[in-house]
Amino acid sequence: MPKSITLTALDIGTSSSKLLVGQKELYSPNINILAKEEIPYSVGVRRGEIYDPQKVAENISFLKNKLQKSKGIKIKKVLANISGPHLFTLRSQGLVSVSRADKKISQEDIQRVLQASQSVNLPSNKEILEVLPQEFIVDGQRGIKNPLGLEGIRLEDEVLLICIFSLVLEHLETAILEAGLEIEEEVIPSPLASARAVLSPEQKELGVAVVDIGAGTTSLSVFNEGNLIDFTVFPMGSANITNDIAIGLRTEIATAERIKREFGSFDLSSRKRKTKKGKIKKERIEIPEEGLSFSKISLKNIIESRVSEIFLEVAKDLKRISKKTILPAGVILTGGGASLPGLIKFGKQKFELPCYLAKPEEIPVLEDPAFYTCAGVLLSGFDFQEGKREKIAGEGIKTKFKKIFKIFLP
């Protein structure tokens, strides 16, 4: 077995694609980022889902060639994530009798009960992507994480199934294959990848929510007692803010994106100036080459209106998911849309919870929140390769459904 592992993560987003190449020594906590690359685009992906695989394949090929030429790294396989509103969850249960004569629970029993919990009525165009056990129950005793070796007559489980619209998954696989790449291991749901990058085991155990603000989607993931409790993907993100600015200021999308990045902020308190009569003077932003002149307050109002809408939807679902969980670790904001100045304070007001900006401690050299999901895909790949006990969704068991059915026990 090699002493080090080199993996490449591919994140196909609504407005850009990203590649991240990392290397680490086996079982070492240190990860060396060998290369990262990003290219923007405007077609092929809508609200996090691929609708034109051929166009996306061209974008991936361009991105791959760009990275290979600049860094001299040959890429053949990639770890990939999947997102979009067609990603959803279901809860299910399984029940089997312990098979061994001595009544000790075997790995085969665990596999059988996990398979039993997948017996759900799904439409023919939807499929199960992941199975995340919440707990095992042995002869009525609940709260068991790993029943292997315990004695009992009846074994039950309660699981969270992550499901996907099959066509979305097919489009992702087609785009990657058409770009001359292979998918390494399983496709990882984006909410799990984001959480893997920015959460610690302690936060997952205490209770925490992750809000990932991408370009076309915003996802909410809630963890408690080490497990993913549930998640939701909303079909709106930072690109909607850009569109609102373009409409409000009557300018092009590219200019609106530049305005958002350079001048977008929730915090105007330090910039307020008063006239001689004591009135607040409205500071203006001038972009002569575009013939634009507007006040900072008007820009703030445009941004705040859309973010308020996004956070309102997130807050509603947060209350539904975590109605029995206090979430003492608060809300972690991540994604490219989380970098707006003053957003953390705004989030505290809207969620009525402690709110923090994500920091991926295992890959501290990555400072751009837009790369954190890609980082989570990379970290998940290292977890899989090393066979660690801690899997993508916490301390639970992860089931792989790509090509061959496999179970990985903690």
C-alpha positions in Angstrom: 0.0 0.0 0.0 1.4 3.5 -0.9 2.4 5.7 2.0 0.5 8.7 0.6 -2.8 9.2 -1.2 -3.5 11.7 -4.0 -7.1 12.5 -4.9 -8.9 15.0 -7.1 -12.3 16.6 -6.2 -14.6 18.0 -8.8 -17.4 20.4 -7.8 -19.8 21.3 -10.6 -21.8 24.3 -9.4 -24.4 26.6 -11.0 -22.0 29.3 -12.0 -18.6 27.6 -12.0 -16.7 24.3 -11.8 -13.8 23.7 -9.4 -11.1 21.1 -9.2 -9.0 20.5 -6.0 -6.1 18.2 -5.9 -4.9 17.1 -2.5 -2.3 14.7 -1.1 -1.8 13.3 2.4 0.2 10.7 4.2 -1.9 7.6 5.3 -3.6 8.3 8.6 -1.9 11.7 8.9 -4.1 14.8 9.7 -2.1 17.0 7.4 -3.4 17.6 3.8 -1.2 19.2 1.1 -3.2 21.0 -1.6 -1.2 20.4 -4.8 -3.5 22.4 -7.1 -6.8 24.2 -7.4 -8.6 25.6 -10.4 -11.9 27.2 -11.2 -13.7 28.3 -14.4 -16.9 30.3 -14.6 -19.7 29.5 -17.1 -23.3 30.5 -17.8 -25.0 27.4 -19.3 -25.3 23.7 -18.7 -26.2 23.8 -15.0 -29.4 25.3 -13.5 -30.1 25.5 -9.7 -27.2 23.0 -9.0 -28.4 20.4 -11.5 -27.0 19.6 -14.9 -29.5 19.9 -17.8 -26.9 19.9 -20.7 -24.4 17.2 -20.0 -22.5 17.8 -23.3 -21.9 21.5 -22.5 -20.8 20.7 -19.0 -18.5 18.0 -20.3 -16.8 20.7 -22.4 -16.4 22.9 -19.4 -14.9 20.1 -17.3 -12.5 19.2 -20.1 -11.4 22.8 -20.4 -11.0 23.0 -16.6 -9.0 19.7 -16.5 -6.7 20.8 -19.3 -6.2 24.2 -17.7 -5.1 22.6 -14.4 -2.9 19.9 -16.1 -1.1 22.5 -18.2 -0.5 24.9 -15.3 0.4 22.4 -12.6 1.6 19.4 -14.7 -0.7 17.0 -12.8 -2.4 14.2 -14.8 -6.0 13.7 -13.9 -7.9 10.5 -14.7 -10.3 10.0 -11.8 -12.3 12.5 -9.8 -14.4 12.5 -6.7 -17.7 14.2 -7.4 -20.7 15.7 -5.5 -24.3 16.2 -6.5 -26.8 18.9 -5.4 -30.0 20.5 -6.4 -33.7 20.6 -5.3 -34.2 17.0 -6.6 -32.1 15.8 -3.7 -34.4 14.7 -0.9 -34.6 12.5 2.2 -36.9 9.8 3.5 -37.0 8.1 6.9 -37.3 4.3 7.0 -37.0 1.3 9.3 -35.8 -2.3 9.0 -36.4 -5.4 11.1 -34.7 -8.8 11.0 -34.2 -11.8 13.3 -30.7 -12.5 14.5 -29.4 -15.5 12.5 -26.7 -17.0 14.6 -27.5 -19.8 17.1 -25.6 -18.0 19.9 -27.7 -14.9 19.2 -24.7 -12.6 18.6 -25.3 -10.0 16.0 -23.1 -10.5 12.9 -22.1 -8.2 10.1 -24.5 -10.2 7.9 -27.3 -9.3 10.2 -26.5 -5.7 10.0 -26.3 -5.8 6.2 -29.7 -7.6 6.2 -31.4 -5.0 8.4 -30.0 -2.1 6.3 -31.2 -3.8 3.2 -34.6 -4.2 4.8 -34.8 -0.5 5.6 -34.4 0.3 1.8 -37.7 -1.4 1.0 -39.6 1.8 0.3 -41.9 2.7 -2.5 -40.0 5.1 -4.7 -41.1 6.1 -8.2 -39.2 4.4 -11.0 -37.4 7.6 -11.9 -35.9 8.1 -8.3 -33.3 6.1 -6.5 -31.5 5.8 -3.2 -28.1 7.5 -3.1 -27.1 7.0 0.6 -28.3 5.1 3.7 -27.5 6.9 6.9 -28.4 4.9 10.1 -29.8 7.0 12.9 -29.7 4.2 15.5 -30.0 0.4 15.9 -32.5 -1.2 18.2 -31.7 -4.6 19.8 -34.7 -6.3 21.5 -36.3 -2.9 22.1 -33.1 -1.3 23.5 -32.7 1.9 21.5 -29.7 4.3 20.9 -27.2 1.7 19.8 -24.6 3.0 17.2 -22.9 -0.3 16.5 -24.7 -3.6 17.3 -21.9 -5.9 16.1 -21.3 -8.6 18.6 -24.2 -7.8 20.9 -26.6 -10.5 21.9 -30.2 -10.3 20.9 -33.1 -12.0 19.1 -34.5 -9.0 17.0 -32.5 -6.3 15.3 -34.1 -3.1 14.0 -32.7 0.1 12.5 -33.9 3.6 11.9 -32.3 5.2 8.8 -32.3 8.4 6.8 -32.4 7.7 3.1 -30.9 10.2 0.7 -32.6 10.0 -2.6 -32.2 11.6 -6.0 -34.1 12.0 -9.3 -32.3 9.4 -11.5 -31.9 11.7 -14.5 -30.0 14.2 -12.5 -27.5 11.5 -11.4 -27.3 10.2 -15.0 -26.5 13.7 -16.4 -23.7 14.1 -13.8 -22.2 10.8 -14.7 -22.5 11.4 -18.4 -20.8 14.8 -18.2 -17.8 13.5 -16.3 -17.4 10.4 -18.5 -17.7 12.6 -21.7 -14.9 14.8 -20.3 -12.6 11.8 -20.3 -12.7 11.2 -16.6 -13.8 8.4 -14.3 -15.8 8.8 -11.1 -13.8 7.6 -8.1 -15.9 5.9 -5.4 -19.4 7.1 -4.8 -21.1 10.4 -5.7 -21.4 12.5 -2.5 -24.4 14.6 -1.7 -23.3 18.3 -1.5 -24.8 19.0 1.9 -22.8 16.1 3.4 -19.6 17.4 1.6 -20.1 20.9 3.0 -20.6 19.6 6.5 -17.5 17.3 6.2 -15.3 20.3 5.4 -16.5 22.8 8.1 -17.8 20.8 11.1 -16.0 19.1 13.9 -17.2 15.9 15.6 -17.9 18.0 18.7 -20.2 20.3 16.8 -22.1 17.3 15.3 -22.5 15.8 18.7 -23.8 19.0 20.4 -26.2 20.0 17.6 -25.4 22.3 14.7 -26.8 23.6 11.4 -24.9 24.3 8.3 -26.2 26.8 5.7 -24.3 26.5 2.4 -25.1 29.5 0.2 -24.1 28.6 -3.4 -24.9 30.4 -6.6 -28.0 28.6 -7.6 -29.0 26.8 -4.4 -28.9 27.1 -0.6 -28.7 24.0 1.5 -29.5 23.5 5.2 -28.1 20.5 7.1 -28.8 19.7 10.7 -26.7 17.4 12.9 -27.3 16.1 16.4 -25.7 13.4 18.5 -23.2 12.8 15.7 -25.8 12.1 13.0 -27.3 14.0 10.1 -30.9 14.6 11.2 -32.1 16.0 7.9 -31.3 18.5 5.1 -33.1 20.6 2.5 -31.9 22.2 -0.7 -33.6 25.4 -1.7 -33.6 26.6 -5.3 -32.1 30.0 -4.7 -28.7 31.4 -3.9 -26.2 34.2 -4.4 -26.9 34.3 -8.2 -30.4 35.6 -7.3 -28.8 38.5 -5.4 -26.7 39.3 -8.5 -29.9 39.2 -10.7 -31.7 41.5 -8.3 -28.8 44.0 -8.4 -28.8 43.8 -12.2 -32.5 44.6 -12.4 -32.5 47.2 -9.6 -29.5 49.1 -11.0 -30.4 48.4 -14.7 -27.0 47.0 -15.5 -25.5 43.8 -17.0 -25.1 40.6 -15.0 -21.3 40.8 -15.1 -21.3 44.3 -13.7 -23.9 43.4 -11.0 -21.6 40.5 -9.9 -18.7 42.9 -9.7 -20.8 45.4 -7.6 -21.9 42.6 -5.3 -18.3 41.4 -4.7 -16.7 44.8 -4.3 -19.4 46.9 -2.6 -22.0 44.4 -1.2 -22.4 44.7 2.6 -24.9 44.6 5.4 -22.8 46.8 7.6 -23.0 50.5 6.8 -22.7 51.8 10.4 -19.1 52.7 10.1 -19.7 54.7 6.9 -22.6 56.9 7.9 -21.9 60.6 7.7 -24.0 63.5 8.7 -24.7 66.7 6.9 -24.5 70.1 8.7 -28.2 69.8 9.4 -27.7 66.5 11.2 -29.2 64.3 8.5 -27.6 61.0 7.4 -25.7 61.6 4.1 -26.3 58.9 1.6 -22.9 57.8 0.3 -22.8 57.0 -3.3 -20.9 54.5 -5.4 -19.7 55.7 -8.8 -18.8 53.4 -11.7 -18.0 55.9 -14.5 -17.2 53.3 -17.2 -20.7 51.8 -16.8 -22.4 55.1 -16.3 -23.7 54.0 -12.9 -24.2 56.0 -9.7 -26.2 54.7 -6.8 -26.3 55.0 -3.0 -24.7 52.3 -0.7 -28.0 52.2 1.2 -30.0 51.3 -1.9 -27.5 48.5 -2.7 -27.8 47.2 0.8 -31.6 47.2 0.6 -31.5 45.2 -2.6 -29.1 42.6 -1.1 -30.9 42.5 2.2 -34.3 41.9 0.6 -33.1 38.7 -1.2 -31.1 37.4 1.7 -34.0 37.9 4.0 -36.1 35.8 1.7 -33.5 33.0 1.6 -33.0 33.1 5.4 -36.8 33.1 6.0 -37.1 29.8 4.1 -34.1 28.3 5.9 -35.4 29.4 9.3 -38.8 27.8 8.6 -37.2 24.5 7.7 -34.7 24.8 10.6 -37.6 24.9 13.1 -39.2 21.9 11.4 -36.0 19.8 11.4 -34.7 20.8 14.8 -37.9 21.2 16.8 -36.5 18.9 19.5 -32.9 20.1 19.2 -31.6 23.3 20.8 -28.5 23.4 18.5 -26.0 24.8 21.0 -23.3 24.9 18.4 -25.4 27.3 16.4 -25.4 27.9 12.6 -22.4 27.7 10.4 -22.5 29.8 7.2 -20.5 28.5 4.2 -20.4 28.7 0.4 -19.5 31.5 -1.9 -22.5 33.6 -0.9 -21.4 33.6 2.8 -18.6 36.1 2.3 -20.8 39.3 2.3 -19.6 41.6 5.1 -22.0 41.8 7.9 -23.8 38.5 7.0 -23.0 36.8 10.3 -24.6 39.5 12.3 -27.6 39.5 10.0 -27.8 35.7 10.3 -27.9 35.9 14.2 -30.9 38.2 14.0 -32.8 36.0 11.5 -32.1 32.6 13.0 -32.0 33.7 16.7 -29.0 31.4 17.2 -25.2 31.9 17.4 -23.9 32.3 13.9 -20.4 31.7 12.6 -18.5 31.8 9.3 -17.1 28.4 8.4 -13.4 27.6 8.7 -12.2 24.2 7.3 -9.6 23.3 10.0 -8.3 20.3 8.2 -7.4 22.4 5.1 -6.6 25.8 6.6 -4.9 27.1 3.4 -8.3 27.3 1.7 -9.6 30.8 2.4 -12.3 31.0 -0.3 -15.7 29.7 1.1 -16.7 28.9 -2.5 -14.1 26.0 -2.4 -15.3 24.5 0.9 -17.8 22.0 -0.6 -15.0 20.9 -3.0 -12.8 20.5 0.1 -15.4 18.4 1.8 -15.6 16.1 -1.3 -11.8 15.7 -1.1 -11.9 15.0 2.7 -14.6 12.4 2.2 -12.5 10.7 -0.4 -9.6 10.5 2.1 -12.0 9.1 4.7 -13.1 6.4 2.3 -9.6 5.5 1.2 -8.4 5.2 4.8 -11.4 3.4 6.1 -11.8 5.7 9.0 -14.5 5.2 11.6 -15.8 8.7 11.2 -17.8 8.8 7.9 -19.2 11.7 6.0 -22.4 12.1 8.0 -20.9 11.7 11.5 -20.4 8.6 13.5 -23.0 6.5 11.6 -22.6 3.9 8.9 -22.4 4.8 5.3 -23.7 2.6 2.5 -22.4 2.8 -1.0 -24.8 2.3 -3.9 -22.5 2.8 -6.9 -22.1 -0.4 -9.0 -21.5 -2.7 -6.0 -23.4 -2.7 -2.7 -21.0 -2.3 0.2 -21.3 -1.6 3.9 -18.7 0.2 6.0 -19.0 -0.4 9.7 -17.6 1.9 12.4 
